[in-house]
Amino acid sequence: MRTRQIVRSLVGAAAGALAGALLALTVAPAAAAGPSAAPAATGSAVTVSGRGEFADMRFTVSQTEGLADRAVTVSWTGGTPTTFAGTDFKTDFVQIMQCWGDDDGAVPANPGPSRTQCEYGASPTTDRSNWPGNGYDDTRAVVYRAKPGNYGQDDTYGSTMPYGLGEVPFKAVDGTVITSGTQNNKLFNHSTTNEIDFARTGADGTGSEIFETQTVSEAPQLGCGSPITHADGTVSGRSCWLVIVPQGHLDLDGAPYEDQTQVNAGSPVSSTNWKNRVAVPLDFNPVGASCTIGAKEQDTTGSELVAEAMTSWQARLCGTGTVYGFTQLGDSDTRSRITSGADTLGFVSRPLGSDDGTTGPPGTVTYAPVALSGVVVGFNIERQPGSTATSEQKALAGTRFTSMKLNPRLIAKLLTESYRNSPWGAVRTVYKNGTDTPTAATGYGWALHNPAGLLSDPEFLTLNPEYADQSIAENPSTDTDLEVALGHTDAARQLWNYVLADKDARRFLAGVPDENGMQVNPYYSTNADLNPTGSAFDAARDDYPKADPWSTIPPGSAEATVKQGMTDFRPYVDDMLLAAVHARRGDQLWKSSWDANANPPVWKSPGPQNVGQRFQLVVTDAASAARYGLGTAGLLNSAGHYVTPTSSALTAAARSATGRPAVVPVTASRPAAYPLAMLVNAVVRPGVLKPAQRTSYAALLRYAAQAGQRTGIELGDLPLGYAPLNGTMRARTLAAAKQLATYKGGAADGGPTTSGTGGGNGGGAGTTAGGAGTGSGSGTGAGAGTTAPSAAGSPGPHGSIAPNLISTAAGLTPADPAVPLRLALPIGAGLGALTGLIAPFAAGWRPRGVAAVLSGAPSFVRRTTRRLGGRFRR
């Protein structure tokens, strides 16, 4: 176990004692989750025209107001198709960047910033062998080479230097100026910048890119969203610019390229290219200024699935005089805190007492639905057609795939490290007897005949034929596993439940090969006879273990002296938000480059994948996927349909919710139901709260059930990626708020109560009454009984899924031939009993960001969360 993981585990264990308040002060408006990877356009979309040789181009930015750290779509029409010199971008491509400052007055017809105030020019400085640039067009270096041997000069920078060799300085909002070494400076670099160096224009003259707008939290050097107080006392965020620089087919002197063997376009911040720049103003929400310093703070804690909604609601609710802090905490930890008597409100998707070894608390427990979202498989994949691709496929090179279908067995394969190249290096090609022969390490014969990755899997390609004939290297940085979060969450439980509800997936886990002969990694086999540990893998769980202990010096790293294991090949992320962030940026996380010159030598990250070559698959939530413009996979539901997490699909699934609180089953049978929808409930024990706390939490519930269910991008709205609650659920929450505000129970509420308000799908406010173990309820649902879950919502022996669902022939897939009681691996039967699960299982604490250093500010400001935009950098 690595030191960082040990620390996380200790911190997670202590998190139950923390009365946290990680407040996200600005909303993170997000685009609707669905089959398209492009964020939805809003009422603030702007379309502008190009200039000069690009006058026929039209550029559209999907959102320009109410911005935070999120993705917006930049699309264009009327362009000339991009050409290439080999694999290098040669002519007619688009470059995009973010800038700060007032209009510099240089282009009256299109106001915009100075080129010195734009975040651009952070290309990689180490391995550029596969980089699509020429060494100048992705930097701030301004070198004119119009003709061989004939060097031009920039009008300002480098004009007095030999051959015009100079750099455009970068000036930060705080006055810091970087005059040299701009390619990898102390303010931004290849791993942190949001610049887009190369965006392709297709054969039809159109193009599209997803651009991440960064706030002062991600890019302090730009200061976007910094609060500005006006004379009338109102506060707004510092505005910035999105700047688009089209590169054409003319060289820097305005003449056609003379040397056709080279790419001579040059930096977009050179004076010649900058004359054609198009600037679009960006209006940011104020960061860190939504709530008055010194205002009273009320804690809330719990599920990540409600985090996006709470960050929006918090800012609007400041006007009530109460600041609602939010600490993201593992679901089981939240239930434990509430059960043990913490005087706070929690957010959960399953009832108190549903975790292994726990029981519900005595007294009144109030549940109220507040948010409907879901777990998703998000993707950011760009086409890389191979030599066998059709001409139609090749014409789409570099563009994003916008749809994907996955069934439970494919997800099982990705979660269990079962593709051949997942244990990287376990299967190597050895030259023997005049031929290349695949050879497996001891114990890994099972991998020899498995597909290298998802794109080689016939099962996947049958569902997704458009992914065929791609030239994507299948290794841990692409399609062999899912990028997942560390910790214990109900979201992880829901995904495993989805796998276990399917017959084919269960059989695969038990050791039965699929129709093409692919086998499960035996360390994940639910058949103890196959599992090298001697024990069956328990898939009824709420985390994502890295069960395979494989470690090696990766192939092609002969000089390396440090082994890597499965947690190195596919590292954990802290939470689902970060999974979406990394996927959006094409950040593979795998430190795959050996640096022999470091002291000591270490593995280093090569940085984000190149534009046009990104391939990322992650488990995230619908709101985070929408926020960062990820595509979301259509998942097979019980009715046999592949459904994406649209608002209507989430709503359809929620109609099948049962129990107290209502839990959405993965087997919702409605044809339009998304199978991984999840309903988040507020849970509180009114008897352990002071009257003022009950009043405050009641106000939060009333807002969540009313104005908080209006979908939009403004502060206080329900972010896209959620579905509004239906009338029955909203009424249930309002009833819970009323009961909470008028509560008259005992100080400890340790005894039975005679009033309750139900919790089933048609029930009332969702209050249960414990104590003596009986009670009554109103409404048409389950009513208020004991604190134990109702039969309809019982979590089963592992706190997750009823045992009959695992063993029965029922499920998402039809045929279910008998599973042999004992199965033998064709290769590797002599593995022996090795140690099993090597990855640590942290308790689930997930703070949303680092503390802000604000002297005298209340804790909600000091504990600013990542939802504000403060991003974890690796």
N, C-alpha and C positions, 0 to 999 in steps of 0.2 A: 504494500500500500504506500503510495507516495505521500510525502510530507503534506503537500497541499490538500490531498484528500483526507488525511487524518485531521488536519485543522478544520476542514469543512464539517467532518463528522462531529467533532467536539462542539463546534459552533452551533450545528444543527441541534444537538442534544440540549444545549443550553437555551435554545431559542424559545422553548416553551415558557421560560420565566421572564421573557422580555415583554414589556408593555410597549410595543413598537408603534411608530407612527411615520412610516416612510411615505410621505405625501407626494404624489405627483401633481405638480402645480399647473401643468398645462396639458390640454387635451392632445391626444395623438390621433387625429381623425384618420380613418382608414377606409380603404376601398372595399367594396362588397366582395366577399369570397365567392368564387365561382370557377368556371372552367377556364377563364381567360387570366393570363398572368398580368394583364394591364390594370392598374388602378382605375376605378371608375371616374369619369369626368364629373365635375361639379359645376355649380353656378358661377364659379370664379375662373372657369377655363378661359384662356386667352389665345387668340390666333394672330400672328404677326407675319409680315411679308419679308422676304429677303431683299438684298440690295445688290447693285452692280450685276455681275454675271450670274447672281443667284436670285434675280428679281422675280423669277417665276416660281420660286419655292415659297411654301406656306408652312409655318411652324406653329404647332398647337401645344400648349402646356396645360395639362388636365386640371390643375388646381394652383391658384396663385394667392389665395387668402386663407387665413386660419391655419397656417402651417406650423408644424413642429418637425421633429425628426421622423420622416416618413418617406414614402416613395410617391413620385408623381410621374406621369407619362409625358414624354416629349416625343411628338410624332411630326412627320412632315410629308409633304407631297410636292410634285413638280420638280424633283431632282433628277440629276443624271446618274445612271447606275454606276456604282463603285467599280473601279478596275483594280487589278492587282499586279504587282511585280513579283512573281512567285507566290509566296504566302503573305507578302507585305502589302498593306494598303497603299495604293499608288495615287489614284485620283478620285475626286468626288466622294468624299466621306464627310462626316459631321463630328464636331468636337463640342463638348458641353462642360460648363464649369459654373461654380457659384462664386459670387463676388460681393463686396460690401462697399458702402460709400455713396456719396451724392453724385448726381450727374456731373460729368466732367466738362460738359458743353462741347465736346468734340464733334458730335453728330446731332445737330438740332432736330433732324427728322426722326431720330431714334435715341432718346436719352439713355445714358448708361454710365457705368463706372469707368474709372481708369484701369488700364490693363495691369497696372502694378498692384491692384487690390483684388486680384482674382486667384483663387486656389487652383493652380494648374502647374504642371511640370514636375510631377513626382513619379517618374517612371522608375522601374526597377534598376538597380545599379550593379547587380551581381550577374545572374544568369539571364541573358537576353537572347539566347539562341533561338527561342521560339516566339520572341516578341514581334508583333506585327508592324512596328515602326521602323523608321530609317535612322534613328538616333537624334533627330532634331524635332520632328513634328510632335513628339510626346514630351518635350522639355520646354524650358523657358529660354533656351539658347537661341539667339537670333543670328543665323548665319545664312547669307544669301549666296547661292551657287547657281546662278541662272544658266551659265554655260561652263563647260569644262575649262578651267583656268581663268574664268572671269568671275570674280567675287563682288557681290554687291554689299551694301552696308545698310544697317538699320538707321532710321532717321535720328535716333537719339542714343541708343545703347550700343556701345561697341563701334560707333562711327569713327572714332579716332584711333581704333586699334587695328593692327594688321589683319587684313581679310575680314574686317567687321566682326571679329569674334567677340561676342558679348552676351550678357544675360539680362533679361528684364527683371529688375528687383521685385521682391514681394514685400509689400508694406502691410503690416497687421493693424487691426483696429486700435490697438494700444500704442501704436507708434513704432513698434519694432520693425526694422527694415533688414531684410536678407538680401545682400548684394551679390553673393557668390555661393556656389554649392547649393543652388536652389533645388536641384534634382532630389536631394534627400536631406532637407533642412530640419531644424529642431522643432518647427511648428507643424509641418505635415509631411507625410512621406507616402510611399506606395501602398502601405498597409492601412493608412487612415484617411487618405483623400477620397473625395466623392467624384472627382473628375472622370469624365468619359473621354478617353483618348481617341477611340475609333468606333464610330457608329456607321453601319453600312446602309447605303441606299440600294434598294432592290431593283430588279429588272423593270418594274412598273413605275419607278421614280418615287416610291414611298419608302419610309423607314420609321422605326419606332425604338425608343429606349426608355428604360425605367430609371429615373434619376432620384437619388436620395437627397432630400433637402436637410441640411444639417443646421442645428441650432448652436447657440453659444456653448452648450454642454458638450457637443461633439467637436466643434471647431471654434474654440475661443478666439482664434486669430481673426475670424470673420465677425463674431459678435451678433449674429442674427438672432433676433428674439430677445435681446437684452432689454430689460424694462426701461421705458422712457416715460417720465411723469410730465404731463402737460400743465399749462397754466391753470386749467380748470380742474385739476386734480385727477383727471383720468390717466390711465396707464396703458401704453401700447408697447408692442415689441418692435425693436429696431428692424426696419425693413432691409432687404438685400436684393440681389439681382440673380437671375439665371441668365447666363450668357451662352449663346450658340454661335459657333464659328464654323461655317461651311468651308471645306477645302475643295477647290475646283480642279480643273485640268490644265490651268495655266501656272507657270512658274512665278517666282516672286517678283520678277520684273514685268509681269503681264504678258509674256510671250509663251508660246507652247514649249514644252520640254524639249530640249535639244538632245539630251542624253536619255534615251528611252530605257536604258538598262537600270536606271536609278530612280528612287523616289525622292523628289526634291521639294515637296510642298512646304516644309519648314514649320516652325512653331506657330500656333494660332495667335500668340501674343506678339508676334513680329508686327511691325507697323503696317506692312502690306496686307497681311491677312486680317489684322484687327479692323481695317477699314470696312470689312464686310460683316463685322460682328452684329448680332441681333440680341438686344437686351430686353428682358421681361422682368418687371418689378415683382418681388415676392413679399407678401405681407405675413409676418410671423406673429403667432400668439406670444404674449410676454412670458418669458421664462422666469419663474420664481417670484412673481409679483401678483398672483391671483388672490392671495389671502393676506389680510392685514397682520403685520407682526404684532404679537402680543395677544392675538385672539385666542379664545378658549379652544382647547383641542380635545377631541373625542376619538379614542382609538377604535379601529376595526382591524381585522386580521383574517387571513385565509387564502382561499383558492386563487391561483393565477388566472383562472378563466374569467374572473370578475375584474381583474386589474385595469384593463383598458376602460371599462365602464366607470370604475371608481375614479380614475384620473380625470375623466371628463366631469363627473358629477361633483367631485370635491371643489373644483374651481367655482362652480356656480353656487354651491351651498355656502361658500364663505359669507355671502350676503346675509345669511341667517344669524350670523354672529358666532357660529360654531365651525371649527375646522375639523373635518373628518379625516384623520390620518389613516393610512392603510399600510399594513405590514404584510407582504406576501409570505405566506407560511405554508408548509406542507399540510395537506388535508388532514392526515391522521394526527399531526401535531395540533392542528386547530381544534379538532374534536377533543383531544386530550385536555387542552387548556380549558375549553368550555365545560367539559365534564368535571374537571377538578375545581371549578368554582371561580375561574377568572372573570372579573367584572368587565367584560367586553363583548362586542358583537363579532361573530365569526361568519365566514362564508364557506359553505361546504356543499358537496354534491351527494353525499350519503349521510345517513343519520348518526347521531351520537350512539355509541355502543355497537357500531357495526364493524369495528376493527377487531382482529384476533385478540382474544384475551381481555376484552373490555365489555362493560355493560353500561347502559344508559344511566344518567344520574337520577336521583330522586327529585320530585317536585316538578313544577311546570317548565316545559321547554317549548319555546315558540320558534316555529319555522315560517319563513316567508320567501317565496320565490322572487328573485330580483333580476336574474339575467339568464338568457338562453343563448348558448354558443355551442362550440364543439371542438373536438380534436381533429386535426387534419394532417394529411401527408402533403407538405408543401414542396414545390419543386421550382427550380430555375435552371432550365436546360436549353441550350442553344444547339442548333443543328450543325453537325459536322459530317456531311456526306462523304462516304468512302468511294473508292474507285468503282465499285459495282453499283453505285446509286444511279438512278435514272436522271435524265436531264432536268426533269421537273424537280426532283429532290435537290440536285446541285444548285438550281436557281434559288433555293431557299436557304443556302448556307449562311450561317451566322444569325439567323432569325430564331426566335424562341418557339419551342413547343408550347401549345396552349391547352392541351388536354392530356389526360392520362387515366387509365383504368387499372385499378388494383383490386384483387380479391383477397380474402383472409390468408390463403396459403402463400401468396406472394409476399404479404406483409410478414408472415411467419418466417419465410426464408431470409428476409432482410434483417429481422430482429435477432435471428439465431446465428448470424455469421456463417451461413451455410454455403455461400458462393465460393468457388475455388480460390479466388484471389482475395477473399476476406482475411484469412490467416496468411498475410502476404509473405511469400517466400516458402510456404510449406510445400508447394508444388513448383519445381523448377525444371527448366528444359536443359537436358544434358546431351551433349553430342556423343553418340555411341554407334559404332559400326557404320559410320558414314551417314547417320541420320540423326535428327533432333528427336530426343525421346523425353517425354514428360516423366519426371521422377518425383515421388512423394516422400516427404520426411516420415520417419517412423510414427505410426499412429494416424497418418493423414491420407491413407489410401482412399478413404471415402470421398476425398475432394477431387481425385483424379478425373473422374468423368462428370463432375458437376459443371454447370456453366460458369464461365469466368466471372460474370456479373449479371445484373438484371437485363442488360441489353442483349445478352447472349442466351437468355432463358426462352426457350420456345413457348412456354406458357405465357410469358409477358408479351412476346411478339404476336401471338395469336390474338390477344386482346388489343394490342397497340401496334398494328402493322406499319404505321407511319414512322415508328422508331427503327425500322429495319435499315440495314446498309449504312450505318453510321460508323465513322472511323474514330471512335472514342476509346482511349486506353482505359481498360477496366481494371482499376486498382482501388485501394482504400480512399483515394481522393475523389472518386466518382460514384460508381453505382453498385458497390458490393454490400453496403450497409445503409441504415438510416442514421442520420445524426440525431441524437436524443439528449435529453436533459438528465442530469444527475439528481437523485432524490426519490422520495416516495410521494406519489400523487394519485388522486383519483383519475386523472387523465390517463396515466399509464395503465391503471387497472381497467379502464374502459377499453383501451386498445387491446390488451390481452384478452379481455372478455369477448371482444369481437373475434379474435382468432379462435378462441376455444369454442365459440358457438357454431363453428363450421366443421363439418365432418372431415373434409379433405385436409384442412389445416391440422386437426387433431391427429389424423392418421399420419401425416407427415412428421409431426412432433414425436409420435410414437415409434417412428422408424420405417414407415412404409414409403418407399420411393414414389415420386410422382410418375405420371405416364411416360416421361422422358428419361426416367432413371435417376433423377436428382435425389440425393439423400440429405437428411438433416445432419448438421454438425453434431456428433454424438454427445458432446458436452451439454447440449440442450435437449437431449432426448428424454421424453417422459417415460420411456421404458428403461427401468433400472438395469436390465440385462445388457443394454447397449451402452449405457452411460459409463464412461471410464471412471467416474467417481464412485460407482457402485450404488448410487442413489438416483432416483428419478428426478428429473428437472421439474420443479413446481412452476407451472405457467400461470397459475391463479395467483397473481402478484400485482404489486403496484409500483414496480421499478423496472429498469432496463439493465440487467446484469451483463457484464462482459465475462461470460462463463469460461471461455476457452483460454487456457494458460499459455498459449503459444507465444514464443518470443524468438527473435532472430536478428541477425544483421541483415537488413533488407537487401534484396537483389540489386546488383549494380553499385554497391557501396563497399568496394573491396578495402578501402582505406579506413572505414569506420571501425571503431572499437567499442561502441556502446550499442547494446541490443535494444530493440523496440518490441513492444507487446501490443495487445489488442487495444488497450486504452491509449496507445500512442498513434496507432494507425487511424483510429476513429475516436478522437477525444470527446469526452462529455462536454456539453455546454451547461451553463448555470441554470437556464430556464428556457421555456419555449419562445419567449421574445427574442433572446439571443440567437436561438436556432434560426429564426426568420431573418435576423440581421445578417448572419453569416451567409445564409443561402442567397440573400439578395445581392451580396457583394461577391459571391463566388469564392468565399474564403474557405478553403478546404480544411484548415486547422491542423492537418497532418504536417509535422515538421519533417519533411522528406529530404531536405538537402543537408549533407554532411559538410560541416565547416571545419576542416582540418587545421586552419590557421587560428581559430579561436583558442583562448587560453582559459580553461581547458577546451579541447575540441568538443563540439556539441552538434546536435541536430538543430537545424533552423528551418523556419517556415519560408517557402518560396514566395509567399504573398498570395493575394487573390488570383484566381484563374483569369486568363486573358479574356478580353471581350470577344464574344463569338465562340468561346470554347468553355463556357461555364456549364457545369453539371453538378447540381446540388439537390439532395433529397433529405428532408428533415421532418421530424414530428414536431408540430407546433399547434397553436390554436387558431381558430378561424379569424379572430380579430387581428392577431399579429401577422398572419399571412396576408390579410387585406391591407394592413398598414404598409407593408413592404412590397406589395405588388407581386406576391408569389402565385404561381398556379397552384390549384388544389386538386388532388386526385379524386376522380369519381370512384366511390367505393361500392362494392356489391352489397345490396341489402337483402333482407329476407324474402322480399317479393321478386328477387331476381333482376333488379334494376341497378345500374351504376349511377350513383347520385352524388352530386357535389354539394358543399355546405352553403347553399343559397338560403336566404331568409325563409322562403317558403318550404324548403326541405327541412330546415331545423324546426319550423312550426309543425310540419306534418309529423315529425318524429315525437315531438313533445306531447302530441295528443295521446300517445300510448303510455305516458308516464304514470306510474302507480307508486303507492307506498306513502310513507310519512317520514321525511318529506318526499315529494314526488321524485322518482328516479326514472330517467329515460332508459329503456332497455335497448341493448344493441340489436335485438331481434324485432324491433318495431316493424310491423308487417305492412304498413301502408306503402303503396308503390312509390310514392314521392318522398318517403322518409329517408333522411340522412342517418346512417347507422351509428355514427359516433357523436350524435348530438348530446349535450349535457346541460342540465338545468342547475343553476347555482342558487342555493337558498341561503338567506341570512338566518343564523341561529343564535338565540340568546336565552339566557335563564333569567327571567325578570326578578326572581326572588333574591338574586345576589347583587342586584343593581340598586344604586341610590335613585330616588325619584327623579333627580335632574338627568341622570343618565338614561333612564327609561324615556323621558320626554325627548331627549336629544336623538336617541335611536329611532323613536317613533317618527320624528321629522325626516330622518334619512329614508326610512321605509316609504313614507308618503311620497317623497320626491322620486324615489326609484320606481314606484308604481305608476306615477303620473307623468310629469314632464320628462323624467329620465328614460321613458320608453319612446321618445320621439327621435327617430333616426336622423342623424345629420352630422355635420363637421364642426358645429359651433360648440363652445364650452358649455357643458351641461347636457348636451345631446347624448343619445345612445350611439356609440361609434359603429360604423359599418363593420360587419363581421359578427354582429349579434342580430337576433331576430326579436322584435318586440313581443313582450308577453301578451297572451290572449286575455280577453276580458275576465275570464274565470280566475286566472292566476293573479291579475292585477287586483281583483276584488279580494282575493285571499290575502294579499299583502297589505291592503288597506285595512282589512279586518284585524290583522295581526298588529298593525300600528296602533289601532284604536285600543285593542286589549292591552298593549304594552303601556300606552299612555295612561290608562285608567286602572292599572293593576293595583290590587289591594291585598295581596297575599302577605304571608308572614315574612319576617326578615330573612330567614334562610330558606324558606319554602321547601322544607324537607318533608312535608307530609302530602297527602293526597289533596287534589283539588276537584271540585265538582263541575267546573266549567272547562270546556275545550272547544276547539273550532276546527277539528278535522285536519286532514292532510292528503287525502287521495286526490286523484285528478279532478274530481268534481267537488272536492271538499272545501272546507272553509280556510281559516287562517293558518292552519298547520301547527296548532299547539298540541303537545302531548302532555298528559298528566301522569306523573309517576307516583311515588310514595307507596301507597298500599298496592299499587299495581293495577288499578282499575280506574275508569273515568268515563265520561260521556262526551260526545262531540256533536256539533251541528253541521249542516250541509249534507251533500249527497255522497260524499266520499267516505274515506276510511274512518273518520271520526277520531276522537282523541282517546287513545287507549293507554297502554303502558309505554314506558320509554323504549322498550324493545321494538325493533322494526316489525312492521306487519308482515304477514306471510308473503304477500305479493311483492314486497320489496326486500325480502330476506337476502342477505349477502352470501349465504352458504358457508361451508366449513372453513374456507380460507378468507372469509370476509369479502368475497368478490362475486362468485357465481354459484348457483345452486348445483349440487352434485349431479342431479339428473340431466342437467344441460350438457355436462361433460361426457357422460357415459351413454346417453341415449342416441338413437339414430337420427334424431331431429337435428336440424341445423340449416345452414345456408346453402349447402350443396346436396344434390339428390342421392346418388348411389352411395352405399356404405357397406362394402364387403367386410367380412370379419377381419379383425386385426389379430395376427398371430400372437399368442401369449409370449413366445420367445422368438426373437429375431437375431440373426447373426450378421455382423458386418462382413462383406466379402473380403475386405482387406483391413488389416489393423485389429484383428481379434485379440492380439496380445498386447493391447495398450497398457493394461494394468490399472490399478487404482491410483490415479493422480489427484492432486488437490483440485478442487472444483472452482467454485466462484471466487475470482480474484479481485473483482471490483468492489470497492467499498460501497455500502448503502447508507448514504447520509440521511439525516433525519428529515430533511426537506426544507430547511430554512432558505429562503430565496429573497434577500433584500434586493431592491430594484436599482441600486446604484451606490455610489460613494457619497459620503457626507459632504455637505457644502460647508465651507468655513465662513460662517456668518456670525460674528460676535454679537451676542445679545438677541439673536433670533430665536423664536420658539423651536421646539424639537421638530415640528413638521417641516420647517425650512432646513434645519441642520441635517435632517435625514431625508434629503431630496432623493427621490427614487429614479431608477433608470427610465421609467416611463416618461420622465421629462425629456429624455434624450441622452442622458449621461450613459455612455456606452462602455462596455467592458472590452478592453483591447487585449489582444493576445500577441 
